[in-house]
Amino acid sequence: MAEWYVKEKGKTVGPITNAQLAERVRSGAVTPETPVSKGNSRWVRAGAVDGLFKEEGPSFHYVCPYCGHAVNPPPTRCDGCNRSLSSAFEKKTLSSAPGSAGNQKRGLFGWMRKR
Ligand SMILES: [Zn+2]
C-alpha cells in the first residue's frame, strides 16, 4: 500500500494514498515541481514520478481525423494509419474553440464529411 507525503507551501502533508495524491494533482495543489516522497524514500519532484502526470499535458492535442490516433502537431504523419496530415488539418483544428472536446470533435467530423 503506497503512502505518499507531499510538501505544499513548506508544509508536509501526509500520509496520503495514491488516490488522494492523484486528486491533489487534479485539483492543482500538487504540481510537477511539488516535492513528494513515497513511503520513506527520498523526496523527488512530483513531475519525476512515473504516471503521476501522465494524463496532464497540453490541454489541446491533435487526433488523426481518419483513425483517431493521437498525432503530433501537423503537418505530420499518423502513426496509426500512416496517412500524412497536412497543415490544412492544423488550420481547421485550431479554429475550433479550445477547451471543449465536444466542439473539437464536431469540427473534426464536419471536416471529414467535407473531404
Ligand atoms: Zn490515422
Residues whose N, C-alpha, C, O or C-beta is under 5 A from the ligand:
A	BS01	ZN	C64 Y66 C67 G68 H69 C78 G80 C81 N82
